Amino acid sequence: MVSTQADGARERGRPRSQKARRAILSATRALMEEGGLTAVTMEGIAQRAGVGKPTIYRYWANRYEVAMTALMEAAEPSSAKPRAQEPLRALKQQLRGVAKLFGSALGRGVTSILASADSDTEVAKAFRNHFIQARRDEGRAYLQTAVAAGDLRDDVDLEVALDLIYGALFYRLLMGHGTLGPRDADTILDTVIEGLR
């Protein structure tokens, strides 16, 4: 009887398995790529990942949260610092990557989550605080490097510049009024940068 209680105590207190977490996110991405958001169910994720549903619920409250995490981790920003001579090229590559991601089945699935989510939901907050903010932080470093290199004016308001760049990108993403591909990302950035030189 004592050993059973001890086992139970270990079960409740044991650390989360990173291997299981990676399998869950990989399974979620695969399901979204195959069938979009409707293909993502907690049962389907568990079966594909080879874990029990309780394991998933240790990390996430619902399928939307799992899908959002899968998206955000599939698109982690680069940790590399931009080289002084090509920060604007690096920024363009980052924007192209965002456009490519949201053109995929995974990205379209997350877009549908965001379009139907209240701005105060945990999913929307996670997207703003993790995904968007991470890209802005990376973009700020690129712009600062471009200013230091003399590629942009030294009186540039970086926060406004970031709003112009990412605002246009995510407005297209969420409103769906125009295309959002690599060429569109190039056009957005080129237009903004022209006014900052």
Order of alpha helices (4+ residues) and beta strands (2+ residues): alpha-alpha-alpha-alpha-alpha-alpha-alpha-alpha-alpha-alpha-alpha
